Amino acid sequence: MHPPVAFGRKRPVNLTLSENLVAQAKNYTTNLSATMESLLAEYVVRQQQDHLSRQQLADACAADWNAVHDAIGSFADEHSTL
């Protein structure tokens, strides 16, 4: 799992954004950089949570499949030529 999002040292970055969208956003915030950083942090947290959720689902699926295999063996066992 990824570490939680932390606000650390800041540095300038280049973004290409719609002029119209930026102009509209400035009507709602006095600090566009802070607003973008906050929104980006929320996005990263959501992505991390989604990744963790998918990983947990995959782990549960593998555990269930392993339990079936332990209980009844492999479907391929009866077709093995070994």
C-alpha positions in Angstrom: 0.0 0.0 0.0 1.1 3.5 -0.7 1.9 5.9 2.1 -0.8 8.5 2.9 -0.7 11.7 0.9 1.4 14.3 2.7 1.9 17.9 1.9 5.6 18.4 1.7 8.1 20.7 0.0 6.5 22.7 -2.8 8.0 23.2 -6.2 6.6 24.8 -9.4 5.2 22.4 -12.0 3.8 23.0 -15.5 0.2 22.2 -16.2 -1.8 22.8 -19.3 -5.3 23.9 -18.4 -8.2 25.4 -20.2 -8.0 29.2 -19.9 -11.7 29.4 -19.6 -11.8 26.8 -16.8 -9.0 28.6 -14.9 -10.9 31.9 -15.3 -14.1 30.3 -13.9 -12.2 28.6 -11.1 -10.7 31.9 -10.0 -14.2 33.1 -9.3 -14.4 30.5 -6.5 -10.9 30.5 -5.0 -8.3 33.1 -4.1 -5.6 30.5 -4.1 -5.8 28.3 -7.2 -2.6 26.4 -6.4 -3.8 25.4 -3.0 -7.2 24.4 -4.4 -5.6 22.3 -7.1 -3.2 20.7 -4.6 -6.2 19.8 -2.3 -8.2 18.4 -5.2 -5.1 16.4 -6.4 -4.5 15.1 -2.9 -8.2 13.9 -2.8 -7.8 12.2 -6.1 -4.6 10.4 -5.0 -6.3 9.2 -1.8 -9.3 7.9 -3.9 -6.9 6.1 -6.3 -5.0 4.5 -3.4 -8.3 3.4 -1.8 -9.5 2.0 -5.1 -6.2 0.1 -5.6 -6.4 -1.3 -2.1 -10.0 -2.4 -2.6 -9.2 -4.1 -5.9 -6.2 -5.9 -4.3 -8.4 -7.0 -1.3 -11.0 -8.4 -3.8 -8.3 -10.2 -5.7 -6.8 -11.6 -2.5 -10.3 -12.8 -1.4 -10.9 -14.4 -4.8 -7.6 -16.2 -4.6 -8.3 -17.4 -1.1 -11.7 -18.7 -2.1 -10.3 -20.5 -5.1 -7.5 -22.0 -2.9 -10.2 -23.2 -0.5 -12.1 -24.9 -3.3 -8.9 -26.5 -4.5 -8.1 -27.7 -1.0 -11.6 -29.2 -0.6 -12.1 -30.9 -4.0 -8.8 -30.7 -5.8 -8.1 -29.3 -9.2 -10.6 -29.7 -12.0 -7.6 -30.6 -14.2 -6.6 -33.5 -12.0 -9.0 -35.9 -13.7 -7.6 -34.9 -17.1 -3.9 -35.1 -16.3 -1.7 -37.3 -18.4 1.1 -37.4 -15.9 
